[in-house]
Each structure stands twice: as C-alpha cells, then as structure tokens.
C-alpha cells in the first residue's frame, strides 16, 4: 500500500491508488448460520365431568422438539482480523426435548349465597431434556366471587428454562476492548497535579474512591497508590463462550389480589383492582459485560462479589483478562403491588354530551434483589428497591374527554424519588455513609468537610404531563399534542455516580 499516493491526499477525503490496495485493507466479517427446529405436537380437549357449577374441562398434550445450530465464521471473524472485533469460533450443537402436559378447569361452585362463582384451574408439564434430564412445572389458579361485583383471585406457579443452544455451544470468543480500572489511583489523590512529579505524594484524604473499592484492590495485591502513569482506561483481553456446566433457570411465583366494580348505580362506571406478587428465580443465566463485572466486583459494600473471580491481573498488576462467559446468577427476587383504578361517566355542558374516562395504574416496588455466591460460598446480596431504575412507586394516569369526533387527553407519568443509598439516615456524607474523607464528595452544605457532604446520586419525585387534542373521521385522523407541557426539567446528578448526559439521567423513566 502506497501511503504517499497523491490520490490519498487530494480533495481532503482521498482514496487508495488502486482497487487491489483497497481490497487488501478492507474486507467483510461473515457468518454462515443455520438454525433448524423440528417440532411434533399433539393435543386433545373436552368435557370430562359435570359439576353443579358447570362442566369440568380437560386438555392433554405431547410435544417433541429438536433444535440444531451450525454457525461457521469466515477467516476474518474466526481469527479476529478486524481491529476492535473479537475472534469468534461460531457455534455448533443440537439438543432435543420431550414434554407431556395437562390443564384442568373446574367450576367448583356457582350461584351460592357466598360463592356466586368459584373456579379452579390446575395445569402441569413434565419436560425430559436431553442434557438436563426430567423437570416438572405446575400452576394453580383460583377465582372466587362472593358477590357479583367482587372477584378475589390467587395464583401459584413454577417455571423451568433450559439453556438455549447459544448459551451451551457458543465457541470461545476472544478480543480486546478498553476497560476502566478502578484500582488505578485518581489524579485527585495527588492534589490534581501530574503524577510522577517528585513533589506529588499520594494523599489518602484526597482519594475520591470508596473505601471498599480500595480494600478490594488491596486484596488483589494492588496498593492504594498504584499510579500506572495516571492511565485508568486501557485495552484488556476479554473472553466469552458457552458452557455445558450451566444449570437451567427455575422460578417460583405467587400472586393474590382482588377486582371490584361498583354495581349500585348505572350512572357511572367505577372499578378498582390490586395484586400483590412475589417472584423468585434461581440460577438465572446471564452474559455479564466487562463493565458489569468490574462494577459489581469493585463496588460491592460486602467485598464478596462472585464476579471478582472472573478478573485476572498480570505481574504488572494491570488487568490482563476478563471472563464474560455465560454464568448462573444464584437468585433473583421481586416483590411488589400493582394497583389499577378506572372511572367512566357522561355529563352535559351546554346541551352537549361529554364522555369522561379516567384510568390510573401504579406499581409499588417492595424488593428487587439479587444474590450470588463466590467460590468460597460467601453470599453477595444486593437489594435495588428504591435505587436507580427501581423507584418505590411508578404510576401513570390518563384523563380523556370525548365529544362527538373530538378528543382531549391528558397523560401523566410519575416516578418516585431514587437514591443510590435509600437507607442513609442523615441524607449527607458519601453514598455509603462510611467515608471519613467526606470533603471529596461532590456537594457540601457549609464547610467542605464532615457529614454535610455527599455525592449527587439521588433524585426527588418527578412528574410530567402530556396534552393532546385530536379530531377523527371515518378514514383519517389528525392530532396535535405536546409532551412535558409544564417543561419539568429532569433531576441533575453526578455523572460519575449515575449514568447521565449533561448531568441528566439516561433512562430510569426520565426519557
């Protein structure tokens, strides 16, 4: 390749002298992938018995499924010839499974004084997987109407998911990417000067890192004053691939709730419903990114992250390899309450009938936790309820007025306060309330020392409104609207604490 060819420098954006040079430098990264699935299924349904409340319905079925994958990379992909891309070995493998299942629904009672309706639904499935053996899942649902306007309901169920072909048979992928190393001492710890100058000494009081981060680095042999020339982002080898040692995902869940609709007036409609739920997932299969592994390891307050074992450092103490392969997360839990309200009425203004509809739905997050065990069996537990992405309350409402072909609608979205550390009592200090060097936090009241400082990783309640008006004909409609009509600005946060652009949170329901 002639890097001095005049064509490279003419016109600001040049080109190589010959097509042969271009073909030598540029190529495509290609895969030839075939995924084949064969399914045979049979089922039958019908009435099997007659109860006082009605017929008992039964369904039976059988299913056979075979999955095959053959994904072959070309030389460019297999050998990782493109800069910034992994070497990718593709995936080759197959698996078959057989299932039998049934579902039974029985109206146990009907038309009784305290049971206008009582229905039970029971179902179960037996799965025989070629790799993971025999597993069962089941579900029970009950609906009871003591009066016509009130439904009391409850459910219980389990689920099972074996790893898919990619999670099992993905061949090793390796490559390099830029990774942030929390163990490299920030320049602030040297007074903000140039690291390496004789007069600059490491000052622990100026180190903005959390104490648990420094302690985890020390446990890996990296001292608190590890300089690396001030370079904390550098290229690290990453690896990923499938694993035949993965366990299948299993879950257990149950719900309880009610739905009530008023029946004492025909003038308007009103209903309210609520459901409490609990979901527990065991052995969730995840493919952690390098960023997630780094964050979970070095930000763990308990210093027991299971992901630290996926990080390898060389003799120079720098990151040398991070394993991003599929792994089972030990446990995930979610608990909460859903609430729904609906109202509809018609009223008259200046002899014109106006239809009013109001819908409100809300969710209260009680628990959203994960638990991992490290190689020594130590538990790493984190509950994210009320933290970023999991506010205590989220709600939205829609108020709609309709007259003939016109419609006016107001939609409101509400997000409760979020905080990196919602259990903090005093509201100040750093996010963990443990760093004695609170003067390094980002916000202070009064003097820049002591407990009146903390990192800006929190946000107050946030509510936005969207207003629209529309006119419709039989085959066309025109609408005019505006979102955030009150021009409510999102909260401002510290980008080093919460993912943000120009100090405005990214996602989390704010955009």
C-alpha positions in Angstrom: 0.0 0.0 0.0 1.5 3.3 -1.1 0.7 5.7 1.7 2.3 8.5 -0.4 -0.1 8.1 -3.3 -1.4 11.6 -4.4 -4.9 10.2 -4.5 -4.8 9.8 -0.7 -4.3 13.5 -0.1 -6.3 15.2 -2.9 -9.6 16.9 -2.0 -9.5 16.4 1.7 -11.0 12.9 1.5 -8.8 10.7 -0.6 -8.7 7.1 -1.8 -6.1 4.5 -2.3 -4.2 4.4 -5.6 -5.5 1.0 -6.8 -8.5 -1.3 -6.1 -6.1 -4.0 -5.2 -4.8 -1.9 -2.3 -8.4 -1.3 -1.1 -9.2 -5.0 -1.4 -6.1 -5.8 0.7 -7.1 -3.4 3.5 -10.9 -3.9 3.6 -13.0 -7.0 4.0 -16.3 -8.2 5.5 -16.8 -10.2 8.6 -19.3 -13.0 7.7 -21.1 -15.9 9.3 -22.9 -18.8 7.7 -25.5 -19.8 10.3 -28.2 -22.4 10.0 -30.7 -22.9 12.8 -33.1 -25.8 12.4 -36.0 -26.7 14.7 -38.3 -29.7 14.4 -41.5 -29.8 16.4 -44.1 -32.5 16.6 -47.1 -31.9 18.9 -50.5 -33.4 19.6 -53.3 -32.3 22.0 -56.9 -33.0 22.8 -59.5 -31.2 24.9 -63.0 -31.8 26.1 -65.5 -32.1 28.9 -64.8 -34.9 31.3 -67.3 -34.4 34.2 -70.3 -32.3 35.0 -70.4 -30.4 38.3 -73.2 -28.3 39.8 -71.4 -25.2 38.6 -70.8 -26.5 35.1 -68.6 -28.9 33.0 -65.0 -29.8 34.0 -62.7 -29.1 31.1 -59.5 -31.1 30.5 -56.7 -30.7 28.0 -53.9 -33.2 27.3 -50.9 -32.9 25.1 -47.5 -34.1 24.0 -44.6 -32.3 22.2 -41.3 -33.3 20.8 -38.7 -30.6 19.9 -35.2 -30.9 18.4 -33.0 -27.8 18.0 -29.8 -27.7 15.9 -27.4 -24.8 15.3 -24.4 -24.6 12.9 -22.8 -21.2 12.8 -19.5 -21.1 10.9 -17.4 -17.9 10.7 -15.1 -16.9 7.9 -11.4 -16.4 8.5 -11.8 -12.7 9.3 -14.3 -13.5 12.1 -12.6 -16.7 13.3 -9.2 -15.1 13.6 -10.3 -11.7 14.8 -8.7 -9.9 11.9 -10.7 -6.7 12.3 -9.4 -4.1 14.8 -11.7 -3.9 17.8 -13.5 -7.1 17.0 -13.4 -10.5 18.8 -12.2 -13.7 17.3 -15.4 -15.7 17.1 -15.4 -19.5 16.8 -19.1 -19.7 16.0 -21.4 -22.4 17.5 -22.2 -26.0 16.7 -24.6 -28.3 18.6 -28.0 -29.8 19.0 -30.5 -30.8 21.7 -33.9 -32.5 21.9 -36.6 -32.5 24.5 -40.0 -34.2 25.1 -42.9 -32.8 27.1 -46.3 -34.0 28.2 -48.8 -31.6 29.8 -52.4 -31.2 31.0 -54.7 -28.5 32.1 -57.9 -28.9 34.1 -60.5 -26.2 34.9 -63.4 -26.9 37.3 -66.3 -24.6 38.3 -66.5 -25.8 41.9 -69.4 -23.6 43.0 -71.9 -21.4 41.2 -74.9 -19.3 42.3 -74.4 -19.9 46.1 -75.0 -17.2 48.7 -71.3 -16.7 49.5 -70.0 -18.1 46.2 -71.6 -16.7 43.1 -68.6 -18.3 41.4 -65.7 -20.4 42.5 -63.3 -21.7 39.7 -60.1 -23.6 40.0 -57.6 -24.1 37.2 -54.7 -26.6 37.6 -52.0 -27.3 35.0 -48.7 -29.2 34.9 -45.9 -30.0 32.4 -43.3 -32.8 32.5 -40.1 -31.9 30.5 -37.5 -34.5 29.6 -34.4 -32.6 28.3 -31.6 -34.5 26.6 -29.0 -32.6 28.7 -30.8 -31.6 31.9 -33.0 -34.6 32.5 -36.6 -34.6 33.8 -38.2 -31.5 35.3 -41.7 -30.5 36.2 -43.6 -27.2 36.3 -47.1 -26.6 37.7 -49.6 -23.8 38.1 -52.7 -23.3 40.2 -55.2 -20.5 39.8 -58.3 -19.8 41.9 -61.0 -17.2 41.3 -63.8 -16.6 43.9 -66.8 -14.2 43.6 -68.5 -13.9 47.0 -70.8 -11.3 45.3 -71.1 -10.4 41.6 -69.1 -7.2 41.9 -66.1 -8.6 43.7 -63.5 -11.1 42.4 -60.8 -12.5 44.8 -58.0 -14.3 43.0 -54.8 -16.1 43.7 -52.2 -17.9 41.6 -49.2 -20.1 42.2 -46.8 -21.3 39.6 -43.3 -22.6 38.8 -41.3 -22.3 35.6 -38.3 -24.1 34.0 -36.0 -23.0 31.2 -33.0 -25.0 30.0 -30.1 -23.1 28.5 -30.5 -22.4 24.8 -28.1 -23.6 22.1 -26.1 -20.4 22.1 -25.6 -20.5 25.8 -24.5 -24.1 25.6 -22.4 -24.3 22.4 -21.1 -20.8 21.7 -17.4 -21.4 20.9 -14.8 -19.3 22.6 -14.6 -15.6 21.6 -11.6 -13.5 22.5 -10.7 -10.0 21.7 -9.6 -6.7 23.2 -11.5 -3.6 24.4 -10.9 -0.6 26.5 -11.8 -1.1 30.2 -11.8 1.2 33.2 -9.6 0.0 36.1 -10.8 1.3 39.5 -7.5 0.3 41.1 -5.6 3.0 39.3 -5.2 5.9 41.7 -7.1 9.0 40.5 -5.1 12.2 39.9 -7.1 13.9 42.6 -5.3 11.8 45.2 -2.1 13.6 44.2 -3.6 17.1 44.5 -4.6 17.1 40.9 -1.0 17.5 39.7 0.9 15.5 37.2 1.5 12.0 38.5 5.2 11.2 38.8 6.5 14.6 39.8 8.6 14.4 43.0 6.6 16.9 44.9 3.4 15.0 44.3 2.7 12.5 47.1 -0.4 10.2 47.4 -2.8 11.7 50.0 -5.5 9.2 51.2 -7.6 12.2 52.4 -7.9 13.3 48.7 -8.7 9.9 47.2 -12.3 10.1 46.0 -12.7 6.3 45.7 -15.0 4.4 48.1 -13.1 2.6 50.9 -14.5 -0.8 49.8 -13.0 -0.2 46.3 -9.6 0.5 47.8 -9.9 -2.6 50.0 -10.9 -4.9 47.2 -7.9 -3.7 45.1 -5.6 -4.3 48.0 -7.0 -7.9 48.3 -5.8 -8.4 44.7 -2.4 -7.1 45.5 -2.9 -3.6 44.1 -1.8 -0.8 46.5 -3.8 2.3 47.1 -1.1 4.4 45.3 -1.0 2.4 42.2 -0.2 5.1 39.5 0.2 3.4 36.1 1.1 6.9 34.8 -2.4 8.1 35.5 -3.9 5.8 32.8 -7.1 4.2 34.2 -8.6 3.1 30.8 -6.6 0.7 28.7 -7.0 -2.3 26.4 -7.8 -5.6 28.1 -8.3 -9.1 26.7 -11.9 -10.3 27.0 -13.3 -13.8 26.6 -16.7 -15.3 26.2 -18.3 -18.6 25.3 -21.0 -21.2 26.1 -20.8 -23.7 28.8 -22.2 -27.2 29.2 -22.0 -26.8 33.0 -24.8 -24.2 33.2 -27.8 -25.1 35.3 -31.4 -24.5 34.0 -33.3 -21.5 35.2 -36.2 -22.2 37.6 -38.7 -19.9 39.2 -41.5 -19.9 41.7 -44.1 -17.2 41.9 -47.4 -16.4 43.5 -50.0 -13.6 43.5 -53.0 -12.6 45.5 -55.4 -9.8 44.7 -58.9 -8.6 44.0 -61.0 -6.7 41.4 -64.2 -4.8 42.4 -66.6 -2.9 40.2 -69.4 -0.8 41.6 -72.9 -2.0 40.8 -75.1 0.3 42.9 -75.5 2.9 40.1 -76.0 2.8 36.4 -75.0 6.5 36.1 -71.2 5.8 36.0 -68.6 3.0 36.0 -66.0 2.6 38.6 -63.6 -0.2 39.4 -60.5 -0.8 41.4 -58.1 -3.8 41.4 -54.9 -4.7 43.2 -52.5 -7.6 43.1 -49.6 -8.5 45.3 -46.9 -10.6 43.7 -43.7 -12.4 44.6 -41.3 -13.9 42.0 -38.1 -15.9 42.8 -35.8 -17.0 40.1 -33.0 -19.5 40.7 -29.9 -19.9 38.5 -30.7 -17.0 36.1 -28.5 -17.3 33.0 -26.7 -14.1 32.2 -23.8 -13.0 30.0 -22.1 -10.3 32.0 -20.3 -7.5 30.2 -16.8 -6.4 31.3 -18.3 -3.1 32.7 -20.8 -5.1 34.8 -18.1 -7.4 36.1 -15.8 -4.5 37.0 -18.6 -2.5 38.7 -20.0 -5.5 40.7 -16.6 -6.5 41.9 -15.2 -3.2 43.0 -18.4 -1.5 44.2 -19.6 -4.3 46.5 -20.0 -3.0 50.0 -19.6 -6.5 51.5 -16.5 -7.2 49.4 -17.8 -10.6 48.4 -18.7 -10.2 44.8 -18.7 -13.5 42.9 -17.5 -11.7 39.8 -14.1 -10.8 41.2 -13.1 -14.4 40.3 -13.6 -13.5 36.6 -10.9 -10.9 36.7 -7.2 -11.7 36.2 -4.3 -9.3 36.8 -0.8 -9.8 35.5 2.5 -9.4 37.3 2.4 -5.7 36.5 -0.9 -5.5 38.5 -2.8 -4.4 35.4 -6.0 -6.1 34.2 -4.9 -8.9 31.8 -8.1 -10.9 31.2 -11.8 -10.7 32.0 -14.1 -13.7 31.5 -17.5 -12.7 30.1 -18.8 -16.2 29.5 -22.3 -17.3 30.4 -22.9 -17.9 34.1 -25.7 -18.7 36.5 -26.8 -16.0 38.9 -27.8 -17.7 42.1 -31.0 -16.0 42.9 -33.2 -13.1 41.9 -36.3 -11.9 43.8 -39.0 -9.4 43.0 -42.0 -8.3 45.2 -44.5 -5.6 44.7 -48.1 -4.4 44.4 -50.0 -3.4 41.3 -53.0 -1.0 41.7 -55.5 0.0 39.0 -58.4 2.4 39.1 -60.9 3.2 36.3 -63.8 5.6 36.1 -66.2 6.5 33.3 -69.1 8.9 33.2 -71.1 11.1 30.8 -72.1 14.6 31.7 -73.6 17.5 29.7 -72.2 21.0 29.1 -74.4 23.4 27.1 -76.6 20.5 25.9 -73.5 18.7 24.6 -72.8 15.2 26.0 -69.2 14.8 27.1 -67.7 11.4 27.9 -65.1 11.3 30.7 -62.7 8.4 31.2 -60.1 8.2 33.9 -57.5 5.3 34.1 -54.8 5.1 36.8 -52.2 2.4 37.2 -49.4 2.2 39.7 -46.7 -0.2 40.9 -45.0 -0.2 44.3 -41.6 -1.9 44.3 -41.0 -3.7 47.6 -38.0 -5.8 46.7 -35.8 -6.3 43.7 -32.7 -8.2 44.8 -30.0 -10.5 43.5 -27.8 -12.9 45.4 -24.6 -14.5 44.2 -22.2 -16.9 46.0 -18.5 -16.6 45.4 -16.1 -19.6 45.0 -15.8 -19.7 48.8 -19.5 -19.9 49.3 -19.8 -16.3 50.7 -23.0 -14.6 49.9 -23.2 -11.3 48.0 -26.7 -9.9 48.4 -28.0 -6.6 47.0 -31.5 -5.1 47.1 -32.1 -2.4 44.5 -35.6 -1.3 45.7 -35.8 2.5 45.8 -32.4 2.7 44.0 -31.9 3.8 40.4 -34.1 2.0 38.0 -36.3 0.6 40.7 -38.2 3.5 42.3 -40.6 2.7 45.2 -43.6 4.0 43.2 -44.2 4.3 39.4 -47.6 5.5 38.2 -49.3 6.8 35.1 -52.8 8.2 34.6 -54.9 9.1 31.5 -57.8 11.6 31.6 -59.8 11.7 28.4 -62.7 13.9 27.4 -64.6 13.0 24.2 -67.3 14.9 22.3 -68.6 13.5 19.0 -65.4 13.4 16.9 -63.2 15.4 19.2 -60.9 14.1 22.0 -58.9 15.9 24.6 -56.4 13.8 26.6 -54.0 14.4 29.5 -51.5 11.8 30.3 -49.3 12.0 33.5 -46.3 9.9 34.4 -44.9 9.8 38.0 -41.6 8.4 39.3 -40.9 8.4 43.0 -37.6 9.5 44.4 -34.5 7.4 43.7 -31.2 7.1 45.6 -28.0 5.1 45.4 -28.4 4.5 49.2 -32.0 4.9 50.2 -31.3 3.7 53.7 -29.0 6.5 54.5 -30.3 8.4 57.6 -28.8 11.8 57.6 -29.0 12.5 53.8 -25.4 13.6 53.6 -21.9 12.2 53.8 -20.9 10.0 50.9 -23.3 7.4 49.4 -22.3 4.7 51.9 -22.1 7.0 54.9 -18.7 5.4 55.7 -16.0 7.5 54.1 -14.3 9.7 56.7 -12.9 11.8 53.8 -16.3 13.3 53.1 -14.7 16.5 51.8 -14.2 14.6 48.5 -17.9 14.3 47.9 -19.5 16.4 45.2 -21.9 18.5 47.2 -21.5 20.2 50.5 -23.6 22.4 52.8 -21.4 24.9 54.6 -17.8 24.0 55.0 -16.5 21.3 52.6 -15.8 18.8 55.4 -17.6 16.4 57.6 -21.1 14.9 57.4 -22.6 17.7 55.4 -21.2 16.4 52.2 -22.4 13.7 49.8 -22.2 12.5 46.2 -25.1 13.6 44.0 -26.6 10.1 43.3 -30.2 10.9 44.3 -33.3 12.5 42.8 -36.6 13.7 44.1 -40.1 12.8 42.9 -40.6 13.6 39.2 -43.9 14.1 37.3 -44.5 15.1 33.7 -47.7 15.8 31.8 -48.5 15.3 28.1 -51.5 17.0 26.5 -53.1 16.2 23.1 -56.2 17.1 21.1 -57.4 15.1 18.1 -60.2 15.0 15.5 -61.2 11.9 13.6 -63.3 11.0 10.7 -64.1 7.5 9.4 -60.8 7.1 7.4 -58.5 9.8 8.8 -57.5 11.5 12.0 -55.4 14.5 12.9 -53.8 15.1 16.3 -51.9 17.9 17.9 -50.0 17.4 21.2 -47.1 18.3 23.4 -45.1 16.3 25.9 -44.0 17.7 29.2 -46.3 20.7 28.9 -45.1 22.2 32.2 -41.5 22.0 31.0 -40.4 20.0 34.0 -36.6 19.5 33.9 -35.2 16.1 34.8 -33.2 15.9 38.0 -29.5 16.7 37.9 -27.0 14.1 39.1 -23.3 13.5 39.2 -22.3 11.5 36.0 -19.7 9.6 37.9 -22.4 8.2 40.2 -25.4 7.8 37.8 -25.4 7.2 34.0 -26.2 10.6 32.6 -25.7 13.1 29.8 -25.0 16.7 30.8 -25.9 15.6 34.4 -29.4 14.4 33.3 -30.1 10.7 34.0 -30.2 8.4 31.0 -33.2 6.1 31.1 -34.7 5.2 34.5 -38.0 6.5 33.2 -36.9 10.1 32.7 -36.7 9.9 28.9 
